[in-house]
Each structure stands twice: as structure tokens, then as C-alpha cells.
Amino acid sequence: MKTVTLDGAAVQDEPSFHAECQRVFGFPSFYGGNMSAWVDCMGYLDEPDAGMSAVSVQPGEILVVEVKSASAFKSAAPSLWLAFLECVAFVNWRRVEGGAMPILAVSAYA
């Protein structure tokens, strides 16, 4: 299991969320900065040759997205927090529907 840390205090709105994710995950320069693009990049974490993220996991491995200062994220952008969780669930659902294993988990604190 691999862990990356997303700084919830850096998230004030959707542009800052995507900037933080691009920093943490190393999304490509053509990253669209929207939730559809986020889902697309996260779905390829076990395919490093796809070039969708600098972070990768082995097939069957889970990436834990640790959100520090999650309360700041939730307070500043509550609907975005829910969208983030829904997108994590969607990435896993889409992979399972395609015969692959889930790839993401979330750990959130303070």
C-alpha cells in the first residue's frame, strides 16, 4: 500500500484543489483541472506508461490519499469535499466494472 498526502488547508475552491492534486500526483501538463480529468488520471495509477501521474502503484495495490487538515477542506469547500469522495468511489467502481481491483482509499484527519 502506498500513501500520498493531500494538504486540505491548501484547498479553498476547485482551482486550488486541482492545483494541489497536480502538485501531489504529478498530473501531466495537459491535465484539464476538472473532476472528469481527475477521474481519468486516477484511473491509470497502475499504468505508469500511460503518463497520467508521477505517482503509480503496482496492479492490485491500493493508493491511500491521506488528507491532512481535512476539516479545513470540508469547511472551505463542502460540496467539493463531497465531489472528491464521490470521484474516489467512481474511480473504484469503474475499475471493478471493468474487471480490475479498486485502486483508491481515503484517510482524512483534522
C-alpha positions as a printed Julia matrix, in Angstrom:
110×3 Matrix{Float64}:
   0.0    0.0     0.0
   1.32   3.42   -0.97
   0.27   6.73    0.64
   0.29  10.28   -0.69
  -0.66  13.33    1.36
  -3.02  16.0     0.1
  -2.96  19.25    2.1
  -6.6   20.12    2.79
  -5.57  23.56    4.07
  -4.39  24.38    0.54
  -7.88  23.76   -0.85
 -10.17  26.77   -0.91
 -12.06  26.11   -4.16
 -11.95  23.9    -7.25
  -8.91  25.59   -8.89
  -6.85  25.25   -5.69
  -7.96  21.61   -5.31
  -6.74  20.79   -8.81
  -3.5   22.71   -8.31
  -2.84  20.75   -5.11
  -3.68  17.46   -6.82
  -1.46  18.29   -9.79
   1.37  19.03   -7.35
   0.85  15.91   -5.25
   0.11  13.41   -8.0
   2.27  14.89  -10.73
  -0.52  15.06  -13.28
   0.64  15.88  -16.83
   0.82  19.42  -18.18
  -2.31  18.79  -20.25
  -4.35  17.99  -17.1
  -7.77  19.59  -17.54
  -8.21  20.85  -13.98
 -11.71  19.43  -13.54
 -13.2   16.38  -11.83
 -13.53  14.39  -15.08
  -9.82  14.87  -15.75
  -9.07  13.93  -12.12
 -11.02  10.68  -12.51
  -9.22   9.91  -15.76
  -5.75  10.46  -14.26
  -6.51   8.47  -11.1
  -7.82   5.53  -13.09
  -4.37   4.98  -14.59
  -2.31   4.87  -11.4
  -1.34   1.25  -12.05
  -0.33   2.0   -15.63
   2.71   4.3   -15.29
   3.43   4.13  -19.02
   0.15   6.0   -19.64
   1.87   9.13  -18.28
  -1.2   10.32  -16.37
   0.53  10.69  -12.99
   4.01  10.71  -11.5
   2.57   8.57   -8.69
   2.0    4.92   -9.5
   1.09   1.68   -7.79
   1.52  -1.93   -8.73
  -1.52  -3.72  -10.22
  -3.73  -4.77   -7.31
  -2.14  -2.25   -4.94
  -4.17   0.49   -3.21
  -3.14   4.14   -3.1
  -4.2    5.81    0.14
  -4.92   9.5    -0.33
  -4.24  10.92    3.11
  -5.99  14.28    3.5
  -4.35  16.28    6.27
  -6.34  19.29    7.5
  -9.46  17.66    6.1
 -11.65  19.86    8.3
 -10.23  22.96    6.59
 -11.0   21.44    3.17
 -14.54  20.49    4.26
 -15.16  23.93    5.74
 -13.82  25.92    2.79
 -15.42  23.82    0.06
 -18.01  21.35    1.4
 -19.53  20.47   -1.97
 -16.04  19.93   -3.43
 -15.18  17.63   -0.49
 -18.23  15.52   -1.36
 -17.35  15.6    -5.06
 -13.84  14.4    -4.2
 -15.21  11.44   -2.23
 -17.72  10.64   -4.97
 -14.94  10.69   -7.57
 -12.79   8.34   -5.49
 -15.77   5.96   -5.32
 -16.39   6.35   -9.06
 -12.78   5.54   -9.96
 -13.03   2.34   -7.92
 -16.48   1.45   -9.29
 -15.4    1.95  -12.91
 -12.36  -0.25  -12.38
 -14.39  -3.02  -10.72
 -16.95  -2.86  -13.53
 -14.06  -3.35  -15.96
 -12.76  -6.4   -14.08
  -9.93  -4.65  -12.21
  -9.4   -4.15   -8.49
 -10.2   -0.91   -6.65
  -7.22   1.42   -6.56
  -8.01   4.25   -4.11
  -8.73   4.73   -0.41
  -9.06   7.94    1.58
  -7.77   8.68    5.07
  -8.75  12.08    6.47
  -7.8   13.76    9.72
  -8.03  17.13   11.46
